Amino acid sequence: MIIIRAFIGIDFPDEIKNNILKLQQSLRRYALKGRWKYVDNFHLTLKFLDKINISQKEKLDEAMKTMVRSMEPFSLSISGLGIFESRNSIRVLWVGLSGEILKLKTLQKNIDSLLKPIGFQPEKRSYTPHITIGQDILLEQDFNEIKAKIGKPKFSPIIVENLYLFKSEQIQNKRVYTKVSEYKLSL
């Protein structure tokens, strides 16, 4: 039985990814250490599935395709920077989102509910939409001071028309995300 590590998410156009990369690079100048995400891996996770088998993937694909038929595309924008902290460092450094966030959060809750009968438990934590750009970061000065220096990012709006099932694998010591299914919002 083939098993893959997977998640459902939103991909972004290259223009947006490259702008996020520029923002990441401006933050890296202030970092003493950290793990930085590759530009190709910038995405928005809606549901982390962990390990799934082929049977689960088929059921998931069918359920997701049915759900998105009744959904219309929506708009998001990159908006600000944030962190999830641990004791001595920044566990996650992220780019936030604005726009039709209520639609996004409703979508995430619907995915949680939809996939529970297939064997995927709903997320216990409150959903905070974000794009991870770095992990285990140690900065040379206060995050809020750096954020003020960098200023608020300005990006073009993102029209979300597709969701994807991504496979996550380690290839030559690099995390690689590959789209394995597409779910087109088509109302």
N, C-alpha and C positions, 0 to 999 in steps of 0.2 A: 504494500500500500504506500503510495507516494504521499509524503507530507511536506507542506511548505509553511514557512513562517510568513504571515501575511497581515495586511491591514487595509481598511477602506479609507480612501482619502481623496483630496482634490489636488490636482497638479496645476501648475501655473505656466503661462507663456514664458519663453526665454527672456523677453524684455523685462518682465517682473523679476525673474530669478537673477538676472544680471544686476538689476538695481538693488536687490537684497544683498547680493555679493558685495557691491560697493559699500553698502551700509556695514556689513560684517567686517570688511577690510578696515574701515575707519575705526571700528571698535577694537580690532586686534592690536592696534598700536598701543592701546592702554592695558593690554593683558600681559601678565607675567607668565601665565601658563593656561592651558586649556585644550580641549578637543573641539575642532571646528568642523561644521558640516560642509560637505561638498556642494557646490552650486547645483549639480544635477539632482541632489537629494532634497532640495527645498520643496516642501509640500505641506498640506494641512491634513492632519489625521482626524478622521471622523470616528473610527472604531478600530482599535487594535485587537486583532483576533488571535495572535500568537500562532500556534501550530494548527493547520487545518489539513484534512485529507481530501481526496478527490470527491468523495460522496458529499462531504460538507460543502465543498466549493460549488458543486452542481446545484445543490439546494439553495445556497447563498445567491448564486447568479440568478436563478429563477425568481427568487423573492425580491432581489434588488431591482431586476428589470421590470417586474410588475409594479413595484412602488414608484419608481421614477417616471413611469408613464403618466402619472397624475401630477407631476411637479413641473413648474415652470422655472426657467433659468433665473438666477438672481445675481445681485451685484455685491461685491466686497471691495474694500480698499485697504491697503497697508496703512497702519496707523500706530505709530509709537513703538517703543521698546519696553520690555519688561523682563523680570527675572523670577525664577523659583529658587529660593535659597536653601542651602543646607547650613550646618553649623559654621564651617570655616570658609565656604566658598559659594559661588553661584552654581547651583546644580544644573540649571537650564537658563540660557540667555535666549530670549525670543523676540520676534517681531509680532506685534498685535494686529488685529483686524477691526475694521469698522464697516459700516454699510448696513446691509440687510442681515444683521446679526441674529435677530429673532427668527428669521427663516432658517438660518444656519443652525441655531440651537434646536429648533423644532425638528429639522432634518436629522440631527445627531440623535435626538431622543427617539425618533421614529425608527432609525436603524437599530438602536438598542432593543426596542420592543420587537421589531421584525425578526431579529436574529436569535432571540431567546429560545423559541421553540426548536431551533436548529442546534442548540447546545452552547451558545455564546452568552455568557452572563453580562447583564448590563453593568456599565461603569458605576462604581460606588461614589467616586468623587464628582463634584460639580464640573461640568465641561467648561474649560477656558480655551477658546479658540486661539491658537498661536502657531507660529512657524518657528521651529527650533533652528537657531543658527550656531549655537555653541553649547558645550557641556563642560562641567567641572572647571569653570573659569575662575581664575584669581586675578583681580584687577589691581593696578598700582594705585588707584584712588577710588573714592566713593562712586558707586554706579550713577547716582543722581547727578553728580557733578559732570561726569562724562556725558551723560544723556543731554544735559543742558548745553554742553560744548558742541555736540554733534547736531543738535536741533531736531525738529520734527521732520521725518521723511516725507517726501512728496512723490506719490506714485500715481500712475493712471489707474482708473477703476478696473476691476477684474470681473468679467462676466462668467459666472460658473454655469456651464452647460453640460458638463460631464463629471461623473464620479468614477473612481477606478478602484479595482482590487489590485493592490501592489504585492508582489513577492519581495521579501527582504532576505538577502543572502550576503555572506561574507566571501568576497573574491579578492585574492591577493592582498589580504589585510585591509580591504576597503569595503565598507558597507555599500551595497548596490541595491537600488529599488527598481523593479521592473514591473511594468503594467501587464497584468495577465487577463483582466476583464475590464470592459468599459460599460458604463450605465449612463445612457443619454437622457437628460431631463427633456421631456418632450410635450408638455401640455401646450 
